[in-house]
Amino acid sequence: MMNTKKKQPRRPMTRRGFSFLEAVLAAALLAIVASSIFSVLSYAMNSDRRDEARLGAAEVANRVIVSYLDDSTSVDKLPDTIDYGIYTFRWDLDEDKIRIEEPNRRNRVTAGRQGAVPTALTNLKEIRVTVWLDEGRPETLVPGASTGVRLTRLVNPLGFGSRGEDSMERLMGDPGRISDLLQTLTGFEDPDAEGGG
């Protein structure tokens, strides 16, 4: 006896596809992930731009300080805005006198004078240079409205020789600056003068 099996007709294979709801949810999930990635990339790029601008502002501030140290009158000739790379910066310089005080200076005799203090100790200055990004908007005409830096430096009027040969040449070529330097080197402030006591 022959064993014959009857071939059964094959059923067409059916694949179960995505339903409309699954497709919409997948698209929404993809949009959320893409949005997150783009926002992180945008934040990183903006942060990099701010850091680059802050670094440029620090470089401009340093250059203004170097100009001041070489010749304090030279900063008056600098423009209100300074271009550095792709950025334009505004700047401001403030200076204050700094004094070195001795608690008992009246008891000391200097240069034959009771309580006198060398003017080299009373002519120190603190300079502050503030530099900020000028974005072309009215509110960025003043510091604090955009990315910026402030550099502060103590200036010793006797430190003229440590700034290079060109600084020394400019000093020697200006009789007024030589006179100021000699006054600083040889002058004394009496105890009753400003800040004395």
Residue pairs with C-beta under 8 A, 6 or more apart in sequence:
18 26
50 147
52 85
52 87
53 87
53 133
53 147
54 147
54 148
54 149
56 84
56 85
56 87
56 89
57 87
57 89
57 131
57 132
57 133
57 147
57 148
57 149
58 131
58 149
58 151
59 84
60 82
60 84
60 89
60 91
60 131
61 91
61 129
61 130
61 131
61 149
61 150
61 151
62 151
63 82
64 75
64 78
64 82
64 91
64 93
64 129
64 131
65 127
65 129
65 151
65 153
67 74
67 75
67 78
68 74
68 75
68 93
68 127
68 129
68 155
69 155
69 159
69 163
69 167
70 163
70 166
70 167
70 170
71 167
71 170
71 174
71 177
75 93
78 91
80 90
80 91
81 88
81 89
81 90
81 134
82 88
82 89
82 90
82 91
82 131
83 89
87 133
88 133
88 134
88 136
89 131
89 132
89 133
89 134
89 148
90 131
90 132
90 133
90 134
90 140
90 141
90 143
91 129
91 130
91 131
91 132
92 129
92 130
92 143
93 127
93 128
93 129
93 130
94 127
94 128
94 130
95 125
95 126
95 127
95 128
95 155
96 125
96 126
97 122
97 123
97 124
97 125
97 126
98 124
98 125
98 126
98 154
99 121
99 122
99 124
99 195
100 121
100 122
100 124
101 195
102 108
102 117
105 115
105 117
105 191
105 196
105 197
106 114
106 115
106 191
106 197
107 115
108 114
108 115
109 115
109 116
110 116
110 117
110 118
110 188
111 188
113 188
113 190
114 191
115 190
115 191
115 196
116 188
116 189
116 190
116 191
117 188
117 189
117 191
117 196
118 187
118 188
118 189
119 183
119 184
119 187
119 188
119 189
120 156
120 157
120 158
120 184
120 185
122 189
122 195
123 157
123 184
124 154
124 155
124 156
124 157
125 154
125 155
125 157
126 152
126 153
126 154
126 155
127 152
127 153
127 155
128 150
128 151
128 152
129 150
129 151
129 152
130 143
130 148
130 149
130 150
131 148
131 149
131 150
131 151
132 140
132 143
132 144
132 145
132 146
132 147
132 148
132 149
133 140
133 146
133 147
133 148
134 140
134 141
134 146
135 146
137 145
139 145
140 146
157 180
157 181
157 184
158 181
158 184
158 185
160 167
160 168
160 171
160 181
161 168
170 177
171 177
171 178
171 181
172 178
189 195
189 196
190 196
191 197
